[in-house]
Amino acid sequence: MSTPSSAIHPGGPPAAVQPEPTLSNPESLVRETFDDIAILIGGAAASYHLDDDMLWTMMTRLDRIRVRVLRDLKGQLHGDDVKSPPAKLPRVHPAIDEFLLRNRERMGE
């Protein structure tokens, strides 16, 4: 007697498990991190009904960061990024300031 798959996994079959990123594969680790960030932003957008234009702007900026990080990781030049001076950052929320400080100071690691 076999049990139907829906009885074992009511939501359907389990999703394919992705291998854990390792230090030997830093690109995989970076990509997993950006996936986590995108999921975090998406969850906040859904929970707090963030403006669609704001969300597109955030994700466009996140994608630029992703490309820059992956190029740095591979030792590639940035192309247009090298020629342009760094833009002045807009004023940010104190929670963002605290996160950036903790990241720069390597706090909690």
C-alpha positions as CSV (number, residue, x, y, z in Angstrom):
1,M,0.0,0.0,0.0
2,S,1.5,3.3,-1.0
3,T,0.7,6.7,0.5
4,P,-0.1,9.4,-2.0
5,S,2.5,12.2,-2.3
6,S,-0.1,14.8,-1.2
7,A,-0.6,12.9,2.1
8,I,3.2,13.0,2.8
9,H,3.7,16.5,1.6
10,P,0.3,18.4,1.8
11,G,1.7,21.4,0.0
12,G,3.1,19.3,-2.8
13,P,6.5,17.7,-3.2
14,P,9.4,19.3,-1.3
15,A,11.4,21.9,-3.2
16,A,14.9,20.9,-4.4
17,V,17.4,21.6,-1.7
18,Q,20.2,23.9,-2.8
19,P,23.7,23.1,-1.6
20,E,24.9,25.2,1.2
21,P,27.3,28.0,0.1
22,T,30.8,27.4,1.3
23,L,33.9,29.5,1.8
24,S,35.4,27.6,-1.1
25,N,32.7,29.0,-3.3
26,P,32.4,32.7,-2.4
27,E,30.3,33.5,-5.5
28,S,27.6,31.1,-4.3
29,L,27.8,32.7,-0.8
30,V,27.4,36.2,-2.3
31,R,24.5,35.1,-4.5
32,E,22.7,33.4,-1.6
33,T,23.2,36.6,0.4
34,F,21.6,38.7,-2.3
35,D,18.7,36.2,-2.5
36,D,18.2,36.6,1.2
37,I,18.2,40.4,1.0
38,A,15.7,40.4,-1.9
39,I,13.4,38.1,0.1
40,L,13.7,40.4,3.1
41,I,12.8,43.4,1.0
42,G,10.0,41.6,-0.6
43,G,8.6,40.5,2.7
44,A,8.7,44.1,4.0
45,A,7.1,45.4,0.8
46,A,4.2,43.0,1.2
47,S,3.8,43.5,4.9
48,Y,3.9,47.3,4.8
49,H,2.4,47.9,1.4
50,L,5.5,49.8,0.1
51,D,5.1,52.0,-2.9
52,D,5.7,50.1,-6.1
53,D,8.0,52.8,-7.6
54,M,10.1,52.8,-4.4
55,L,10.4,49.1,-4.5
56,W,11.6,49.1,-8.1
57,T,14.1,51.8,-7.2
58,M,15.4,49.8,-4.3
59,M,15.7,46.6,-6.3
60,T,17.5,48.4,-9.2
61,R,20.0,49.8,-6.8
62,L,20.4,46.4,-5.1
63,D,21.1,44.9,-8.6
64,R,23.8,47.5,-9.3
65,I,25.4,46.6,-6.0
66,R,25.1,42.9,-6.8
67,V,26.8,43.3,-10.2
68,R,29.6,45.5,-8.6
69,V,30.2,42.9,-5.8
70,L,30.3,40.0,-8.2
71,R,32.7,41.8,-10.6
72,D,34.9,42.7,-7.6
73,L,34.9,39.1,-6.6
74,K,36.0,38.1,-10.1
75,G,38.6,40.9,-10.3
76,Q,36.8,42.6,-13.2
77,L,36.7,46.3,-13.8
78,H,33.4,48.1,-13.3
79,G,33.2,49.8,-16.7
80,D,31.1,53.0,-16.3
81,D,31.3,52.8,-12.5
82,V,35.1,53.5,-12.5
83,K,34.6,56.8,-14.4
84,S,31.8,58.2,-12.3
85,P,32.5,59.7,-8.9
86,P,30.6,58.1,-6.0
87,A,27.2,59.6,-5.6
88,K,26.3,61.4,-2.3
89,L,24.1,59.1,-0.3
90,P,20.7,60.3,0.6
91,R,19.8,60.8,4.2
92,V,18.9,57.4,5.7
93,H,16.9,56.1,8.6
94,P,18.8,55.7,11.9
95,A,18.3,52.0,11.8
96,I,20.1,51.9,8.5
97,D,22.9,54.0,10.0
98,E,23.2,51.6,12.8
99,F,23.4,48.6,10.5
100,L,26.1,50.2,8.4
101,L,28.1,51.0,11.5
102,R,27.8,47.5,12.8
103,N,28.8,46.1,9.4
104,R,31.8,48.4,9.1
105,E,32.9,47.6,12.7
106,R,32.4,43.9,12.2
107,M,30.1,43.8,15.2
108,G,28.4,40.6,16.2
109,E,30.6,38.3,14.1
